[in-house]
Amino acid sequence: MDALEITQKLISYPTITPKECGIFEYIKSLFPTFKTLECGENGVKNLFLYRIFNPPKEHAKEKHAKKEHAEEKVKPLHFCFAGHVDVVPPGNNWQNDPFKPVIKEGFLYGRGAQDMKGGVGAFLSASLNFNPKTPFLLSILLTSDEEGPGIFGTRLMLEKLKEKDLLPHMAIVAEPTCEKVLGDSIKIGRRGSINGKLILKGIQGHAAYPQKCQNPIDALASVLPFISGVNLDDGDEYFDPSKLVITNLHAGLGANNITPASVEIIFNARHSLKTTKESLKEYLEKVLKDLPHTLELESSSSPFITASHSKLISVLKENILKTCHTTPLLNTKGGTSDARFFSAHGIEVVEFGVINDRIHAIDERVSLKELELLEKVFLGVLEDLSEA
């Protein structure tokens, strides 16, 4: 089966987060020779398929080796394709039913066509056509909760795999990374995210007697240039400068003759490896040292990066150039993704997939040519890694 046929079938399942809708049964039916692990909580379902191709044959001496030396056995390279089958709600005003895939003028339309059932369809097809001649462990990890909280999705499955000593060495998450043409972008990492709440305290009073009040909004005005939109570092070759962005301000009781007792500032900092929660706290406490305040910071994800000279990135770049005739840009732009959970386990991970110009949009679509080329890129990566 090719990537188009599989993607059409995947789109037909209305898997709005965290619903799985039976899509895993279909996927499992494609891989009867693969072993299966499943887990999930709180309505989230996760699927892990894996197969060891050409397992190394044990010699007689190895069979009788002492158990305490078992961990010294060399394992075959374990490569994992990863992704999510859940989609965001389609909304209204589609030209066609978002869960009844339609091909029109060279595009496949349907919710999830780009994000990310197109990528999943491509790597499932590549996996079906892969037939290595050397020992190789190929796996597929899928979750029904990436667009939502993600608490019981990929992160949970990777914890289960660690318990079973089945963590992969390398992984590609098939998120839609490309901007204008297939192959123009590989995400080799992601920025971290820190959420914060700052409360500046004052003394409430009558607006006609400002001398008897301490207006925290006045205090905020004095420090706002050092908080709003400020760069926290200079970034580097792959990371933009870390930036603090205010997302919400609240003060007062809604009356025009009362000064507020406090002002609440909600903010987010998308940050590189150069900035941490501790360094952000130190910076803000220095800015706010003369003002009565409380400050809360919470890290929702940590930044990570895969070395640009890694084997995985080299092989992926070579296959993109060969298949798409494009040299990809390596970057870390965008929000968070499930790739961070792989990196947290020391797994070499990148993200690569179709163009992202219609993700989460009405009449989401993917080019038929992209699906064909993406499947070829993924198959080429598998073949090159298995021959290395």
Secondary structure, DSSP 4 states (H G I P E B T S, - for coil): --HHHHHHHHHTS--BTT--TTHHHHHHHH-TTSEEEEE-STT--EEEEEEEESPPPPPHHHHTS-GGGGGGSPPPPEEEEEEE--B----S--SS-TTS-EEETTEEESTTTTTTHHHHHHHHHHHHT---SS-EEEEEEEES-SSS--TTTHHHHHHHHHHTT---SEEEE----BSSSTTSEEE-EE-EEEEEEEEEE-B-EETT-GGG-B-HHHHHHHHGGGTTT-BSS---SSSPPPEEEEEEEEES-S-TTEE-SEEEEEEEEEE-TT--HHHHHHHHHHHTTTS-EEEEEEEEE--EE--TTSHHHHHHHHHHHHHH---PEEE--SS--THHHHHTTT-EEEE--SB-TTTTSTT-EEEHHHHHHHHHHHHHHHHHHHH-
